[in-house]
Amino acid sequence: MNTSRKSAITAAAGALALGLFAPAASASVPGIEGYSDVVADEAITTLTSERGISETAAANLLQTQQESVETLDEVRSAIAGDLVGEHLDATGKPVVTVATQAAAVTAEAAGVTAEVAEHTTEQLDAARAKLESLPTVAHTSLGLDPAANQLVLTIGEKAADDGARKLTAAAAKLGDTVRVEHVAGGMQQSIYNGEAITGGGSRCSAGFNVNDGSQNYILDAGHCTGAVSQWNVGPSVDASFPGNDYGLIRNDTGSAPGAVTLWNGSTQDIRSAGNATVGQDICKSGSTTQLTCGTVQALDVTVNYAEGAVDGLIQTSAAVDSGDSGGCLFSGSTGVGITSGMGGGSSYFQPVTEALSAYGMSLN
């Protein structure tokens, strides 16, 4: 991850899949720019269920979030050296944590709520470095909670007891720069057997359709492309896993739309790549759990799978399961990530802009 804070990153677009039907939102509910009816309905349904708000309030919240992400994009460069963290609050408004009062004044002048950080970027990075210098413990993760201005060390119950104890003891010495959370189960990749794109007895979900100017490819999860050499859509041509979790499949199907299938015969156009922001409501499409929505919980998360550590991941509450790997994470018409794995009730995604840059690809 090529950022000093390893903060807000991501993005991309276009995929294959099939669908979960949901009725269109009522005519009284305002439209959301860039959202297809099906995605808007699923996102609104998730918000009304999780937050107990009306459909109209949910739609307005999603629109506010879209505008807030654009505002953060503009403010980020103005306070770059002093930016410690950023997120969207419960109303969808942008909030930044900064190192200096001067940066706070600049941010607030642009309409962004600003808070002077208790813990600086340097302190958080130093705490991260100390924890990451310890032997890797499978079924644990480490990420930044920008709203709390803390690192979050998550320990799954499958983590080895001795390793978990050492991590917990090290975290305790770092004071309130680190919060420790214990969750059920463990962290695992989302690849197993089934349909969607298949090969070698395994199943993943097709990711973003991309091209190099002459050939179409599918940008997918690296743990998928590294495990299977030949898929029913074409051969794997590269894999980066662990460390990262992205890979490339040559698309020989003759079909490579810049859209995500929504599992009911309709699609969501993906028109751009953008940043994921903590607090942002997003959706994902995959061949097992189909269309699900949730909230971005953390960025720059290091997940310690049994097969090795992957860093820089996006953590969300959107449901994923085995076979969803490679599937697309998106916010309306903006692509965000590639499904990597799951654990402790959360899901993890590889930021797509990093993968696009690594391969020199463009979205279809």
C-alpha positions in Angstrom: 0.0 0.0 0.0 1.6 3.2 -1.1 0.4 5.8 1.4 2.0 7.1 4.6 -1.2 6.5 6.6 -2.4 3.6 4.6 -5.8 5.4 4.7 -8.7 5.7 2.3 -8.1 3.8 -0.8 -9.8 1.8 -3.5 -12.1 1.4 -6.4 -13.2 0.0 -9.8 -15.9 -1.7 -11.8 -17.8 -4.2 -14.0 -18.5 -7.9 -13.4 -20.4 -11.1 -14.1 -23.0 -12.8 -11.9 -26.8 -13.7 -11.5 -29.5 -12.7 -9.1 -31.4 -11.9 -6.0 -34.7 -10.2 -6.9 -35.9 -7.4 -4.7 -38.9 -5.1 -5.6 -38.2 -1.6 -6.6 -38.3 1.1 -3.9 -41.6 2.9 -3.6 -42.2 5.9 -6.0 -42.2 8.2 -3.0 -38.6 7.4 -2.2 -36.1 9.8 -3.9 -33.7 8.4 -6.5 -30.0 8.1 -5.7 -27.6 9.3 -8.3 -25.6 6.5 -9.9 -27.7 3.7 -8.3 -29.7 1.2 -10.3 -33.2 0.5 -8.8 -32.2 -3.0 -7.6 -29.0 -1.8 -5.8 -30.8 1.2 -4.3 -33.6 -1.1 -3.0 -31.1 -3.5 -1.5 -29.1 -0.7 0.1 -32.2 1.0 1.4 -33.6 -2.3 2.8 -30.4 -2.9 4.6 -30.3 0.6 6.1 -34.0 0.5 7.2 -33.4 -2.9 8.9 -30.1 -2.1 10.6 -30.9 1.5 11.6 -34.7 1.5 12.0 -35.1 4.5 9.6 -37.6 5.1 6.9 -37.0 4.3 3.2 -36.9 8.0 2.4 -34.4 8.7 5.2 -32.3 5.8 3.9 -32.3 7.1 0.4 -31.4 10.6 1.5 -28.6 9.2 3.6 -27.1 7.3 0.6 -27.2 10.5 -1.5 -25.6 12.5 1.3 -22.8 9.9 1.6 -22.2 10.2 -2.2 -21.8 14.0 -1.9 -19.6 13.7 1.3 -17.2 11.3 -0.4 -16.7 13.9 -3.2 -16.1 16.6 -0.6 -13.5 14.4 1.1 -11.7 13.9 -2.2 -11.4 17.7 -2.5 -10.3 18.3 1.1 -7.8 15.5 1.2 -5.2 17.2 -0.9 -5.5 20.5 1.0 -4.7 18.9 4.4 -2.7 15.9 3.1 0.3 16.3 5.5 -1.9 16.7 8.5 -4.6 14.1 7.7 -4.7 11.3 10.3 -8.1 9.7 9.5 -11.4 10.2 7.8 -14.9 8.8 8.0 -18.6 9.5 7.4 -20.7 10.0 10.5 -24.1 8.5 11.2 -25.8 11.2 9.1 -23.5 10.6 6.2 -21.5 13.8 6.7 -17.7 13.9 6.3 -15.4 14.0 9.3 -11.6 14.2 9.4 -9.1 13.7 12.2 -6.1 16.0 11.8 -2.8 16.7 13.4 -3.0 20.5 13.7 -5.6 23.2 14.5 -4.6 24.9 11.2 -5.7 21.8 9.3 -8.9 21.6 11.2 -9.7 25.2 10.2 -9.0 24.4 6.5 -11.2 21.4 6.6 -14.1 23.1 8.4 -14.0 26.0 5.9 -14.7 23.4 3.2 -17.7 22.0 5.2 -16.0 19.1 6.8 -16.2 18.4 10.5 -12.6 18.3 11.9 -11.2 16.9 15.1 -7.6 17.3 16.3 -6.3 13.7 16.8 -5.3 12.4 20.2 -3.0 9.9 18.5 -0.9 11.2 15.5 -0.2 9.2 12.3 3.3 8.6 13.6 2.1 7.2 16.9 -0.4 4.9 15.1 2.2 3.8 12.6 4.7 3.0 15.4 2.1 1.0 17.3 1.2 -0.9 14.1 4.9 -1.6 13.4 5.4 -3.1 16.9 2.4 -5.4 16.6 3.4 -6.4 13.0 7.0 -7.2 14.2 5.6 -10.1 16.3 5.2 -13.5 14.7 2.1 -13.7 12.6 -0.9 -15.3 14.2 -3.5 -16.8 11.8 -7.1 -15.7 12.3 -6.3 -12.2 13.5 -6.5 -8.8 11.9 -5.2 -5.3 12.5 -6.8 -2.2 11.1 -7.5 1.5 11.7 -10.7 2.8 13.2 -10.5 6.5 12.1 -13.6 7.5 14.1 -12.0 6.3 17.3 -8.5 7.3 16.3 -7.3 3.8 17.3 -5.9 0.7 15.8 -8.2 -2.4 16.2 -6.6 -5.8 16.9 -9.2 -8.4 16.1 -8.6 -12.0 17.4 -10.7 -14.9 16.2 -11.4 -17.8 18.5 -9.5 -20.1 16.1 -6.3 -18.1 16.7 -3.6 -20.1 18.6 -3.9 -19.4 22.3 -0.2 -18.7 22.8 0.0 -16.3 19.9 -3.2 -14.5 20.9 -1.8 -14.0 24.4 1.4 -12.5 23.1 -0.5 -10.1 20.8 -2.9 -9.1 23.6 0.0 -8.4 26.0 1.8 -6.3 23.3 -1.3 -4.4 22.6 -1.8 -3.7 26.3 1.6 -2.0 26.4 0.5 0.4 23.7 -2.3 1.9 25.8 -5.3 3.3 24.1 -3.7 3.5 20.7 -4.9 -0.1 20.3 -8.3 -1.6 21.0 -8.6 -5.4 21.2 -11.7 -7.2 20.0 -12.4 -10.9 20.2 -14.7 -12.5 17.6 -16.1 -16.0 16.9 -14.5 -18.3 14.3 -11.5 -17.3 12.3 -10.4 -15.5 9.1 -10.6 -17.4 5.9 -10.6 -16.9 2.1 -13.9 -17.2 0.4 -13.0 -19.8 -2.2 -14.4 -23.3 -2.3 -16.4 -25.5 -4.8 -19.5 -24.6 -6.8 -20.5 -22.6 -9.9 -19.9 -19.1 -11.3 -16.3 -19.2 -12.6 -15.0 -22.7 -12.1 -11.8 -24.6 -12.6 -9.8 -27.2 -10.8 -12.7 -28.2 -8.6 -12.9 -24.7 -7.2 -15.4 -21.8 -7.6 -14.9 -18.1 -7.3 -16.9 -15.1 -8.5 -16.0 -13.2 -11.6 -14.6 -9.8 -10.8 -14.2 -6.5 -12.7 -13.9 -6.6 -16.4 -10.8 -4.7 -17.5 -8.7 -4.3 -20.6 -5.1 -3.3 -21.6 -6.3 -1.6 -24.8 -6.5 -4.8 -26.9 -7.4 -7.7 -24.7 -10.1 -8.2 -22.1 -9.3 -9.6 -18.7 -11.1 -10.3 -15.4 -9.5 -8.7 -12.3 -10.1 -11.2 -9.5 -8.9 -12.4 -6.2 -5.2 -13.5 -6.2 -6.0 -16.5 -4.0 -8.3 -17.6 -6.8 -6.0 -17.1 -9.7 -3.1 -18.5 -7.9 -4.9 -21.7 -7.1 -6.5 -22.4 -10.5 -4.7 -22.2 -13.8 -7.6 -22.6 -16.1 -11.1 -21.3 -15.6 -14.2 -21.8 -17.7 -13.8 -18.2 -18.8 -10.1 -18.3 -19.6 -6.6 -19.0 -18.1 -5.2 -17.3 -15.0 -2.2 -15.1 -16.1 -1.1 -13.7 -12.8 -1.6 -13.8 -9.0 -0.5 -11.7 -6.1 -1.2 -13.5 -2.8 -0.5 -13.3 0.1 0.6 -9.7 0.7 -2.0 -8.6 -1.7 -5.1 -10.4 -2.9 -5.5 -9.6 -6.6 -5.0 -11.6 -9.8 -5.8 -11.6 -13.5 -7.7 -14.0 -15.7 -7.7 -13.6 -19.5 -11.3 -13.3 -20.6 -11.9 -15.5 -23.6 -15.7 -15.4 -23.5 -16.3 -12.5 -25.9 -18.4 -10.8 -23.2 -16.9 -8.2 -20.9 -19.5 -5.6 -19.9 -18.6 -2.7 -17.5 -21.5 -3.7 -15.2 -22.2 -5.8 -12.1 -24.9 -8.4 -12.4 -27.6 -8.1 -9.6 -28.9 -11.7 -9.8 -32.4 -10.8 -11.1 -31.5 -10.2 -14.8 -30.6 -6.6 -14.3 -27.2 -4.9 -13.8 -25.6 -2.0 -12.1 -23.4 0.1 -14.5 -20.0 0.9 -13.1 -18.7 4.2 -14.4 -15.7 5.1 -12.3 -13.3 4.0 -9.6 -13.3 5.8 -6.2 -12.3 5.7 -2.6 -13.9 3.6 0.2 -14.6 5.7 3.3 -15.3 4.4 6.8 -19.0 4.8 7.5 -19.9 4.6 3.8 -22.7 2.2 2.8 -21.7 -0.2 0.0 -23.0 -3.3 -1.7 -21.3 -6.4 -3.1 -22.2 -9.0 -5.7 -21.0 -12.6 -5.5 -22.0 -16.0 -6.7 -22.9 -17.4 -3.3 -24.6 -14.7 -1.3 -25.5 -12.7 -4.4 -26.4 -9.1 -3.7 -25.7 -7.9 -0.2 -25.1 -4.5 1.4 -23.4 -3.2 4.5 -21.1 -0.5 5.8 -17.4 0.1 5.5 -16.0 -0.6 9.0 -12.3 0.0 8.6 -9.5 0.5 6.0 -5.9 -0.6 5.7 -6.7 -3.8 7.5 -4.1 -6.6 7.7 -5.8 -10.0 7.8 -3.8 -13.0 8.8 -5.2 -15.9 6.9 -3.8 -19.3 7.5 -2.1 -19.1 4.1 -0.4 -15.8 4.9 -1.1 -12.1 5.7 -2.8 -9.7 3.3 -2.6 -6.0 4.1 -4.4 -2.9 3.0 -7.8 -4.5 2.9 -11.3 -2.9 3.3 -13.4 -4.3 6.1 -17.2 -4.2 5.8 -20.4 -5.7 7.3 -21.7 -6.9 3.9 -22.3 -10.6 4.0 -20.0 -12.9 2.0 -19.4 -16.6 2.0 -17.4 -19.4 0.3 -17.4 -18.9 -3.5 -17.9 -15.1 -3.3 -14.2 -14.5 -3.7 -13.3 -12.1 -6.5 -16.8 -10.6 -6.5 -17.3 -6.8 -6.7 -17.7 -4.3 -4.0 -19.3 -1.0 -5.1 -21.1 2.2 -4.1 -23.7 3.0 -6.7 -21.8 3.3 -10.0 -18.4 3.5 -8.3 -16.4 0.3 -8.0 -14.6 -0.2 -4.8 -13.0 -3.6 -4.1 -12.5 -7.3 -4.8 -13.9 -9.9 -2.3 -11.0 -11.4 -0.4 -12.4 -13.2 2.6 -14.4 -13.2 5.8 -14.1 -13.6 9.6 -15.7 -12.6 12.8 -18.9 -11.4 11.1 -16.9 -9.0 8.8 -15.9 -9.3 5.2 -12.6 -8.2 3.6 -11.9 -6.7 0.2 -8.8 -5.9 -1.9 -8.9 -2.2 -3.0 -9.3 -2.3 -6.8 -7.4 0.8 -7.7 -4.2 -0.8 -6.4 -4.8 -3.8 -8.6 -5.6 -1.7 -11.6 -2.4 0.3 -11.2 -0.3 -2.9 -10.7 -1.5 -4.3 -14.0 -1.8 -1.1 -16.0 -5.5 -2.0 -16.7 -8.6 0.1 -17.4 -12.1 -0.6 -16.5 -14.4 -1.7 -19.3 
